[in-house]
Amino acid sequence: MSEAGWSFADHGWADTRRPGDEPSQPSGLMDLLGVAAVLLDAEGRIVLWSPQAEELYGYSAEEALGQYAAQLLVHEEQWEWVITKFAQVMETGRSWGGTFPVRCKDGGTRLVELRNMRLLDDHGDFYALGLGTDSLRLRQVERDVAFSTRLISQSPIGIAIFDTALRYLAVNPALEEIHGLPAHEHLGRHYREIMQDARFEVPEAAMRQVLETGISLVDQATVLSPTSADPGHPHAWSVSVYRLEDIQGRVLGVAELVLDVTDRYRSAMQASQTRRRLALIADGSARIGTTLEVDQTARELAEVTVPEFADLAAVDVLDSVLDEHRPASDRGPALFRALAVEAAYPTEAMKAADAPGQIAAYDADRVATRCVRTGRPVLITHADGNDLSRIARNEHAALLLARAGVHSYMAVPLTARGTVLGFLGLTRARDPRPFDEDDLAIAVELASRAAVCIDNARAHQSVRNAAETLQRSLLPTAPPGLPGLEVACRYRPAQAAYEVGGDWYDVLPLGGDRTALVVGDVMGSGIDAAAAMGRLRTATAAFADLNLDPARILEQLDSITSRLEQYIATCVYAVYDPHRGVCHIANAGHLPPVLVRSSEHPRLLDLPSGVPLGVGGVPFETTTLAFSLGDQLVLYTDGLVETRHHSIDGRLDSLLRLLDAPDGALEETCDRLLDGLRHPDNHDDVALLIARAGPFAPESCTPSPTVSE
């Protein structure tokens, strides 16, 4: 059974167990063939009959023993030929073999592969031993062996056979070429003697697992070292391992199949890189520009690129972009303001980057300066010492980059609407891959997306700052020394992605020791809303001096609002009279105030809600309630309690719970409400006013005038 060096006997596949190591078992091959043994005496009578003979020929031992073999097993027309052959074997001692049609017990004929030989016993008597097996079964086994031998030897897949100790028993020519070693240098040696690299510990462990469990390992890809046929390039291999057993289930060893899948591996890697790049761009589209804040947008750009794309990312803009009073120059150093720095791991390269908020000058020969002045990206695939000096701000920073192992760099301009705002700097150090043209294309795409968002945020921030400045300039500070009243106020502008609104509060001292408390909200946002709010606040102060009833004041404000180019507003107007210990309140479509008494739980005031200012034609009503020492009135705009994800009733309940606490400083109460109800991404501004009735000495005050009706 030898073909192309594939005789297991030649390769040392021998049973090395000592006698008695385990109970004797029939050979797997012999058992598969079912070899029958029949012994004849010199006269041709059957004297021994094996169980396999009974299975092959159909006769039991009782039926066969003592019978002439020719008469029992041979058709009559072949008796003469058989007897002649039998005589020749017995006379000459030369064995005979061949295929012969044997008559079986059922009368049928079976082709049997026979081997006949003469035996001599210790008494000098001769016997004839006939060994036989089914011819068709034998031919099938022979074909299987031939096919297997040729399949293995001619296979382009590397194949190795190991014993249970993982020693090589055989390798085919394909595996010889893969390993760069002839077959004889494999045989008898352990797997790890041939595959010595530490990366082969995993396949070795897998083989032992297959030996133990019998569960095959199929198509497990791994990247190995270059082959002797292609020493300049690493190859990828698919390894499969399965256990070898005989027909009795005894474990003989394992077979390893090794297939070169380098082309498939490279295609998969390219496809994977393409998917990662597309995913990175998609991720950037989703994550960059979530707010209209310049710093946050820059941080989002840096976070998207690290660590999947770069080890370090820095986003810097020209200082002239953020400071319009500092014009840009095309000569000399460029002045940058750092917005964001992100690193995949602690590295000295972070120390070389400018910290967020820092302003740094880069000479004209620096990469960053060249990038923003030409508006073109700069790709340094392999950065040497000279490159690092041009990348860094100064020589100390260049030394830090070198110590961090920086080997590849890109500077990509942040260009929006034809204007270069700054640049995105990307660095690789621990990641061994150099940046390439594909990476540059991705960086340009991400930088372009971020630049538009930064430009939008910059423009929005300018308008927002103007509106907020106007808004705050229009809001008062609480006057000190209000008769019998302690007041705390807060204003919080809308956050990141939204403009300043028209919320306002006012505290107006009135004659007769009275104080007017006002909170309102002009619908809309931006400078127009802030200006409308300023006009309403001015009108409110003017009407308050007329000592009008709160409902009458709201009617006058309603008339004014209806002329403010379709603006509408909500408002609560309250007047506290310390002489009488009462508070007069009117509501124009606003959320209900909260009354907090020391002996009761906080509650929302059940006031006639009225309609917003600007609707027109609907009268307002004034409600009078007792307001004694220690009582608190909480006025607020909807930005404190309204969110996109919660019901207004639930949020009002939260407001009441936060107010249901022991009396403390009103400033602390304001902070508690804002901290508990306000979120960083709230889309509306907030005006909050809390008033508490305090001690009052009427003898030191003037009499209260009559309120005009």
C-alpha positions in Angstrom: 0.0 0.0 0.0 2.8 2.4 -1.0 2.2 5.4 -3.2 4.3 8.6 -3.3 6.0 7.8 0.0 2.7 7.1 1.8 3.2 3.7 3.3 2.4 4.1 7.0 4.7 1.2 7.7 7.6 3.0 5.9 6.9 6.1 8.0 7.0 4.3 11.3 3.3 4.0 12.1 3.8 0.9 14.2 2.1 -0.3 17.4 4.7 0.5 20.1 2.6 -0.9 23.0 4.1 -3.6 25.1 2.2 -7.0 25.3 -0.4 -6.8 28.1 -0.8 -3.1 27.9 -4.5 -3.6 27.0 -6.8 -6.5 26.1 -6.1 -8.0 22.6 -8.5 -6.7 19.9 -8.8 -7.8 16.3 -7.1 -5.6 13.7 -9.4 -2.9 12.4 -8.6 -3.9 8.8 -8.9 -7.7 9.4 -12.2 -7.1 11.1 -13.3 -5.0 8.2 -12.4 -7.7 5.7 -13.9 -10.5 7.9 -11.2 -13.1 6.9 -12.4 -16.6 7.2 -10.0 -19.4 8.2 -10.6 -23.1 7.2 -8.1 -25.9 8.0 -8.0 -29.2 6.0 -6.2 -32.4 6.7 -4.1 -34.2 4.1 -7.3 -35.9 2.8 -9.1 -32.7 2.2 -11.5 -33.0 5.1 -12.4 -29.9 7.2 -10.8 -30.1 10.7 -11.0 -26.4 11.8 -13.8 -23.9 11.0 -13.7 -20.2 12.1 -16.7 -18.1 13.0 -15.8 -15.9 10.0 -16.1 -18.9 7.8 -19.6 -19.5 9.1 -20.5 -15.9 8.3 -18.9 -16.0 4.8 -20.0 -19.4 3.6 -23.2 -19.9 5.7 -22.3 -23.3 7.2 -22.0 -23.8 10.9 -19.0 -25.5 12.4 -21.1 -28.6 13.2 -22.2 -28.7 9.5 -18.7 -28.2 8.1 -16.3 -30.2 10.4 -15.4 -33.6 9.0 -16.8 -32.9 5.5 -14.7 -32.9 2.4 -14.2 -29.3 1.5 -14.5 -29.8 -2.2 -17.9 -31.5 -1.9 -19.1 -28.9 0.6 -17.9 -25.6 -1.0 -17.2 -26.3 -4.7 -19.7 -26.9 -7.5 -19.4 -30.4 -9.0 -18.0 -29.3 -12.4 -15.0 -27.7 -10.6 -14.2 -30.6 -8.3 -11.4 -32.0 -10.5 -9.6 -28.6 -10.8 -9.8 -27.9 -7.1 -8.6 -31.4 -6.1 -5.6 -31.0 -8.5 -4.7 -27.6 -7.0 -5.1 -29.0 -3.5 -2.7 -31.9 -4.3 -0.1 -29.5 -5.8 -0.2 -27.3 -2.6 0.2 -30.3 -0.4 2.9 -31.9 -2.5 5.0 -28.9 -3.3 4.2 -26.5 -0.4 3.8 -23.6 -2.8 0.8 -21.5 -1.8 -2.0 -20.6 -4.2 -4.2 -17.6 -4.3 -6.9 -16.1 -6.5 -10.6 -15.4 -6.9 -12.8 -18.4 -6.8 -16.6 -19.0 -6.9 -17.6 -20.7 -3.7 -20.9 -22.5 -3.3 -22.6 -21.3 -0.1 -25.1 -23.0 2.1 -28.0 -21.2 0.5 -27.0 -22.7 -2.9 -25.8 -19.4 -4.2 -22.3 -18.6 -5.4 -20.0 -16.0 -3.8 -16.7 -14.8 -5.3 -14.1 -15.2 -2.6 -10.5 -14.0 -2.6 -8.6 -17.1 -1.4 -5.1 -17.8 -0.1 -4.2 -21.5 0.4 -1.0 -22.7 2.0 0.5 -25.9 3.5 1.1 -26.2 7.2 3.3 -28.6 9.1 2.5 -29.7 12.7 4.9 -31.0 15.3 4.1 -34.6 14.4 5.3 -34.1 10.8 1.7 -34.1 9.4 0.7 -31.7 6.7 -2.5 -29.6 6.7 -3.9 -27.0 4.2 -5.0 -23.6 5.5 -7.5 -21.6 3.4 -8.0 -17.9 4.1 -10.8 -16.2 2.4 -12.7 -12.9 2.2 -15.5 -11.6 0.1 -14.0 -10.5 -3.2 -16.2 -7.5 -3.7 -15.4 -6.2 -0.2 -11.7 -6.6 -0.7 -11.9 -4.8 -4.1 -13.7 -1.9 -2.4 -11.1 -1.6 0.4 -8.3 -1.7 -2.2 -10.0 1.1 -4.2 -10.5 3.2 -1.1 -6.9 2.8 -0.1 -5.7 3.7 -3.6 -8.0 6.7 -3.9 -7.0 7.9 -0.4 -3.4 7.6 -1.2 -3.5 9.4 -4.4 -5.9 12.0 -3.0 -3.5 12.8 -0.2 -0.3 12.8 -2.3 -1.7 14.8 -5.1 -3.8 17.2 -3.1 -2.9 20.9 -3.3 -4.0 21.1 0.4 -1.2 20.5 2.9 -2.0 17.3 4.9 -0.2 15.9 7.9 -1.0 12.8 10.0 -0.1 12.8 13.7 -0.1 10.1 16.3 -1.7 10.6 19.7 1.4 12.3 21.0 1.2 14.8 18.1 4.3 13.3 16.4 4.4 13.5 12.6 3.6 10.1 11.0 3.3 11.4 7.4 3.1 14.6 5.4 2.2 15.1 1.8 4.2 17.1 -0.8 2.0 20.2 -0.5 2.8 20.5 3.2 6.4 19.9 2.5 6.3 23.0 0.3 4.4 25.0 2.9 6.8 24.2 5.7 9.9 24.3 3.5 11.0 21.0 4.9 11.2 17.5 3.3 8.9 14.8 4.7 11.7 12.8 6.3 12.6 15.9 8.5 9.0 15.8 9.9 8.7 12.1 10.7 8.9 11.2 14.3 9.2 14.8 15.5 6.6 16.6 17.6 4.4 19.3 16.0 6.0 22.1 18.1 9.5 21.0 17.0 8.6 21.9 13.5 6.2 24.8 14.3 8.3 26.6 17.0 6.8 30.1 16.8 4.7 31.0 19.9 1.7 31.6 17.6 1.4 27.9 17.0 0.5 27.2 20.6 -3.1 27.8 19.7 -3.2 25.2 16.9 -1.4 22.7 19.1 -4.0 23.2 21.9 -6.8 22.8 19.3 -5.3 19.4 18.2 -5.2 18.2 21.7 -8.8 19.3 22.1 -9.8 17.4 19.0 -7.9 14.3 20.3 -9.8 14.5 23.6 -13.3 15.3 22.4 -13.4 14.0 18.8 -15.0 17.3 17.8 -13.4 18.5 14.5 -11.9 21.9 14.1 -13.0 23.2 10.7 -11.7 26.2 8.6 -10.0 28.1 11.4 -8.1 30.9 9.7 -4.7 32.1 11.0 -2.0 34.4 9.7 1.4 32.6 9.7 4.9 33.6 8.6 6.0 33.7 5.0 6.5 30.4 3.2 9.8 29.2 1.7 8.3 29.6 -1.7 7.2 33.2 -1.0 9.5 34.5 1.7 8.7 38.2 1.2 5.0 38.1 2.1 3.0 36.7 5.0 0.4 34.1 4.1 -2.9 33.2 5.7 -3.9 29.6 6.2 -7.1 27.8 6.9 -6.5 24.9 9.3 -8.9 22.0 9.8 -8.2 19.1 12.3 -10.1 15.9 12.7 -9.6 12.8 14.8 -8.6 9.5 13.2 -10.2 6.3 14.5 -10.2 2.6 13.4 -13.5 0.8 12.9 -13.5 -0.2 16.6 -13.4 3.4 17.6 -9.8 3.3 18.8 -8.1 6.7 18.5 -5.1 6.5 16.1 -4.2 10.2 16.0 -5.3 13.4 14.2 -5.1 14.7 10.6 -4.4 18.3 9.9 -5.4 20.0 6.6 -3.7 23.3 5.8 -5.1 25.5 2.9 -3.5 28.7 1.7 -6.3 31.3 1.8 -4.1 34.4 1.4 -6.2 35.8 -1.5 -9.4 35.2 0.4 -7.9 36.7 3.6 -6.6 39.8 1.8 -10.0 40.3 0.1 -11.7 39.9 3.4 -9.3 42.4 5.0 -9.9 44.9 2.2 -13.7 44.4 2.5 -13.4 44.8 6.3 -11.4 48.0 6.0 -13.9 49.3 3.5 -16.8 48.5 5.9 -14.9 50.1 8.8 -14.3 53.2 6.8 -17.9 53.5 5.7 -18.9 52.8 9.3 -16.5 55.6 10.5 -18.0 58.1 8.0 -21.5 57.1 9.0 -20.6 57.3 12.7 -19.1 60.7 12.1 -22.3 61.9 10.3 -24.4 60.8 13.3 -22.1 62.1 16.1 -20.6 65.3 14.7 -22.7 68.4 15.0 -25.2 67.3 17.6 -25.1 70.8 19.2 -24.5 74.3 18.0 -21.4 74.7 20.2 -17.9 75.1 18.6 -16.0 73.3 21.4 -18.5 70.4 21.5 -18.4 69.9 17.8 -14.6 69.8 17.8 -14.6 67.2 20.6 -17.1 65.1 18.7 -14.8 65.1 15.7 -11.8 64.1 17.8 -13.8 61.3 19.6 -15.0 59.8 16.3 -11.5 59.4 14.9 -9.9 57.9 18.1 -9.1 55.0 18.6 -10.5 53.4 15.5 -8.7 55.6 13.0 -5.9 57.4 14.9 -4.0 57.1 18.1 -4.2 60.9 18.7 -6.5 63.6 17.2 -6.2 67.3 17.7 -8.7 70.0 16.4 -7.4 73.5 16.2 -8.9 76.6 14.6 -7.4 79.9 13.6 -7.8 82.4 16.4 -9.1 84.9 14.0 -12.0 82.7 13.2 -13.3 82.9 16.8 -12.0 86.4 17.5 -13.2 88.8 14.8 -11.2 91.6 16.3 -7.9 89.7 15.5 -7.5 89.6 11.7 -5.7 86.7 10.0 -2.4 87.1 8.3 -0.9 85.3 5.4 2.6 85.9 6.5 4.7 84.9 9.6 3.4 82.6 12.2 -0.2 81.4 12.3 -2.1 81.8 15.5 -4.2 78.7 16.5 -6.6 78.1 19.3 -6.9 74.5 20.4 -10.4 73.2 20.7 -10.0 69.4 21.4 -7.4 66.7 21.9 -8.2 63.0 22.2 -5.8 60.1 22.7 -6.4 56.4 22.6 -4.1 55.8 25.5 -1.8 57.8 27.8 1.1 59.0 25.7 3.7 61.8 25.7 2.3 62.9 22.4 -0.5 64.5 24.4 2.0 66.8 26.0 3.2 67.9 22.6 -0.4 68.8 21.6 -1.9 72.2 22.6 -4.4 71.9 25.5 -8.0 72.9 24.7 -8.4 76.7 25.1 -4.6 77.4 24.6 -3.5 79.8 21.9 -0.3 78.9 20.1 1.7 80.3 17.3 3.1 78.0 14.5 5.8 79.2 12.3 5.3 79.5 8.6 7.3 76.3 7.8 5.1 74.2 10.1 2.7 71.6 8.6 -0.3 73.1 10.4 0.4 76.6 8.9 1.0 75.2 5.4 -2.2 73.2 5.7 -4.5 76.2 6.5 -2.8 78.7 4.2 -2.9 76.4 1.2 -6.2 74.8 2.1 -4.8 71.4 1.2 -4.3 68.3 3.3 -0.8 67.1 4.2 -0.1 63.4 4.4 3.2 62.2 5.9 3.1 58.4 5.5 6.4 57.7 7.3 7.5 60.5 9.6 11.2 60.9 10.4 12.9 63.4 12.7 12.7 66.2 10.2 9.0 65.6 9.7 8.3 65.6 13.4 10.1 69.0 13.7 7.7 70.4 11.1 4.7 68.8 12.7 5.4 70.0 16.3 5.1 73.6 17.5 8.7 73.6 18.8 11.7 71.3 19.2 10.6 70.2 22.7 7.2 69.1 21.3 9.0 67.3 18.4 11.1 65.3 21.0 7.9 64.3 22.8 6.4 63.0 19.5 9.6 61.0 18.8 9.6 59.5 22.3 5.9 58.6 21.8 6.8 56.6 18.7 4.9 58.8 16.2 5.5 57.4 12.7 2.6 58.7 10.6 0.7 62.0 10.5 -2.0 63.8 8.6 -3.1 67.5 8.7 -6.5 68.1 7.1 -8.0 71.6 6.7 -11.3 72.4 8.2 -12.9 74.2 5.2 -16.5 75.5 5.2 -18.1 77.7 2.5 -14.7 78.4 1.0 -13.1 79.5 4.2 -10.4 77.6 6.1 -11.3 77.6 9.8 -8.4 75.4 11.1 -7.2 71.9 10.8 -7.6 68.3 12.1 -4.3 66.7 13.1 -4.2 62.9 13.2 -1.3 60.8 14.5 -0.4 57.1 14.6 2.2 55.8 17.0 1.2 52.4 18.6 -0.9 51.5 15.6 1.8 50.2 13.2 -0.2 51.0 10.0 0.9 54.1 8.2 -1.7 56.5 6.9 -2.4 56.1 3.2 -4.4 57.8 0.5 -7.6 56.0 1.5 -7.2 57.2 5.1 -6.7 60.7 3.9 -9.9 60.6 1.9 -11.8 59.5 5.0 -10.2 62.2 7.1 -11.1 64.9 4.5 -14.7 63.7 4.5 -14.9 63.8 8.3 -13.1 67.2 8.5 -15.5 68.7 5.8 -18.5 67.5 7.8 -17.1 68.9 11.0 -16.0 72.2 9.5 -19.6 73.0 8.3 -20.9 72.2 11.8 -18.2 74.3 13.4 -19.0 77.2 11.1 -22.7 76.9 11.9 -21.9 76.8 15.6 -19.6 79.8 15.3 -22.3 81.9 13.5 -24.9 80.7 15.9 -22.7 81.5 18.9 -22.2 85.0 17.7 -26.0 85.6 17.4 -26.7 83.8 20.6 -24.1 85.8 22.5 -25.7 89.0 21.2 -29.2 87.9 22.2 -28.1 86.7 25.6 -26.3 89.9 26.2 -29.4 91.8 25.3 -31.6 89.5 27.4 -29.4 89.9 30.5 -29.2 93.6 30.0 -32.9 93.8 30.1 -33.4 91.8 33.3 -33.3 93.5 36.6 -31.6 92.7 39.9 -33.8 92.3 42.9 -33.9 95.6 44.7 -32.7 95.4 48.3 -34.9 96.2 51.3 -38.3 95.3 50.0 -40.9 95.9 52.7 -41.8 92.6 54.4 -40.6 90.6 51.4 -37.5 88.5 50.6 -36.9 87.7 46.9 -34.5 85.5 44.9 -34.3 85.4 41.1 -32.6 83.3 38.4 -32.3 83.4 34.7 -30.9 80.5 32.7 -30.6 80.8 28.9 -31.4 77.9 26.6 -28.6 75.4 25.9 -26.4 74.4 23.0 -28.6 73.9 20.0 -31.2 76.6 20.7 -31.3 80.4 20.8 -32.0 82.6 23.7 -35.7 83.1 24.3 -38.0 85.8 25.7 -38.4 84.7 29.3 -38.2 87.5 31.9 -38.9 88.3 35.5 -39.3 91.6 37.3 -39.5 92.9 40.9 -41.2 96.4 41.1 -41.4 98.4 44.3 -44.8 100.1 44.5 -46.3 102.8 46.7 -47.7 101.8 50.0 -44.9 99.3 50.7 -46.3 97.0 48.1 -44.2 95.0 45.6 -45.2 93.7 42.2 -43.8 90.3 41.2 -43.8 89.5 37.4 -42.7 86.4 35.4 -43.4 86.2 31.7 -42.5 84.3 28.5 -42.5 85.7 25.0 -43.1 82.9 22.5 -40.1 82.5 20.1 -36.4 82.9 20.4 -33.5 85.1 19.4 -32.9 88.8 19.4 -36.5 89.6 18.2 -38.0 87.7 21.2 -35.5 89.4 23.6 -36.5 92.8 22.1 -40.2 92.0 22.5 -39.6 90.9 26.0 -37.8 94.3 26.7 -40.8 96.2 25.4 -43.2 94.2 27.5 -41.1 94.6 30.6 -40.9 98.4 30.1 -44.6 98.6 29.6 -45.2 96.5 32.7 -43.1 98.8 34.8 -45.0 101.8 33.5 -48.4 100.4 34.2 -47.3 99.2 37.6 -46.7 102.8 38.6 -50.4 103.6 37.9 -51.5 101.3 40.8 -53.8 99.3 38.6 -55.4 96.0 39.6 -53.3 93.0 38.2 -56.1 92.1 35.8 -56.2 95.6 34.4 -52.4 95.6 33.9 -52.6 92.3 32.0 -55.4 93.9 29.8 -53.0 96.8 28.9 -50.2 94.4 28.2 -52.5 92.3 26.0 -53.3 95.4 24.0 -49.6 96.2 23.5 -48.6 92.6 22.7 -51.2 92.3 20.0 -49.3 95.1 18.1 -45.9 93.3 18.4 -46.0 91.7 14.9 -48.0 88.7 16.0 -45.9 87.9 19.1 -47.8 86.4 22.0 -46.7 85.9 25.6 -47.7 84.4 28.9 -47.5 86.2 32.1 -48.2 86.1 35.9 -48.6 89.4 37.6 -48.8 89.5 41.4 -48.9 92.4 44.0 -48.0 91.7 47.6 -49.4 94.1 50.3 -47.6 93.6 53.6 -50.1 95.8 55.4 -53.0 93.5 54.7 -50.9 90.3 54.4 -52.5 89.5 51.0 -51.3 88.8 47.5 -53.3 89.8 44.4 -52.6 87.6 41.4 -53.7 87.5 37.7 -52.7 85.0 35.1 -52.4 85.3 31.3 -52.1 81.7 30.0 -49.1 81.0 32.2 -48.3 77.9 34.3 -49.8 78.2 37.8 -47.6 79.6 40.6 -46.8 77.4 43.7 -47.8 78.5 47.2 -45.6 77.1 49.9 -46.8 77.4 53.5 -44.7 76.2 56.4 -47.5 74.1 57.9 -48.7 72.6 54.5 -47.4 70.8 51.5 -46.7 73.0 48.5 -49.6 73.3 46.1 -50.3 74.8 42.7 -52.6 77.8 42.9 -55.9 77.2 41.2 -56.2 80.5 39.4 -58.2 81.4 36.3 -55.6 80.7 33.7 -56.8 83.4 31.2 -55.4 83.5 27.7 -51.9 84.5 26.5 -51.2 88.2 25.9 -51.7 89.1 22.3 -54.8 87.0 21.8 -57.1 90.0 22.7 -60.7 90.4 23.6 -60.8 88.1 26.7 -60.9 89.7 30.2 -58.6 88.7 33.0 -59.4 88.0 36.6 -57.6 88.9 39.8 -57.4 86.4 42.7 -56.6 87.5 46.2 -55.0 85.1 48.7 -53.6 85.4 52.2 -49.8 85.7 52.3 -48.5 85.5 55.8 -45.1 85.4 57.5 -43.0 82.6 56.0 -45.3 81.9 53.1 -43.5 81.6 49.7 -44.7 82.2 46.2 -42.8 80.5 43.4 -43.2 81.9 39.9 -41.4 80.3 36.9 -41.5 79.9 33.2 -42.2 76.6 31.3 -38.5 76.0 30.6 -38.2 74.8 34.2 -40.7 72.0 34.0 -41.4 71.2 30.4 -39.3 68.5 28.6 -39.8 66.4 25.4 -39.9 63.1 27.2 -42.0 63.7 30.4 -45.6 64.7 31.0 -46.2 68.1 32.4 -48.2 66.7 35.3 -45.3 64.5 36.3 -42.8 67.4 36.1 -45.1 69.7 38.2 -45.2 66.9 40.8 -41.4 66.9 40.8 -41.4 70.6 41.3 -43.7 70.3 44.3 -41.6 67.5 45.8 -38.4 69.6 45.6 -40.2 72.5 47.3 -41.5 70.2 50.1 -38.4 70.7 52.2 -37.6 72.6 55.4 -37.4 76.4 55.0 -33.9 77.5 54.0 -32.3 80.3 52.1 -34.2 81.3 48.9 -31.0 81.2 46.9 -30.5 77.6 47.9 -34.1 76.8 46.9 -33.4 78.4 43.5 -30.3 76.2 43.1 -32.2 73.1 44.2 -34.9 73.6 41.7 -32.5 74.3 38.8 -30.3 71.4 39.7 -33.2 69.0 40.1 -35.3 70.0 37.1 -32.9 71.5 34.6 -30.8 69.4 32.2 -27.7 70.4 30.1 -29.6 69.9 26.8 -32.8 71.8 27.8 -34.2 73.6 24.7 -35.8 76.5 26.5 -34.7 79.3 28.8 -35.9 79.7 32.4 -36.9 82.6 34.5 -37.5 81.8 38.2 -38.6 84.1 41.0 -39.3 83.1 44.6 -40.7 85.5 47.1 -41.1 84.9 50.9 -43.1 87.1 53.3 -40.9 88.3 56.1 -41.2 90.4 59.2 -42.9 93.8 58.6 -43.1 96.9 60.9 -46.1 98.9 59.7 -45.4 101.9 62.0 -42.3 102.6 59.9 -44.2 102.7 56.6 -46.6 104.9 54.8 -50.2 104.0 54.5 -51.2 101.9 51.6 -53.0 103.8 48.8 -56.2 102.7 47.3 -55.8 100.4 44.3 -57.4 102.0 41.2 -60.1 99.9 39.6 
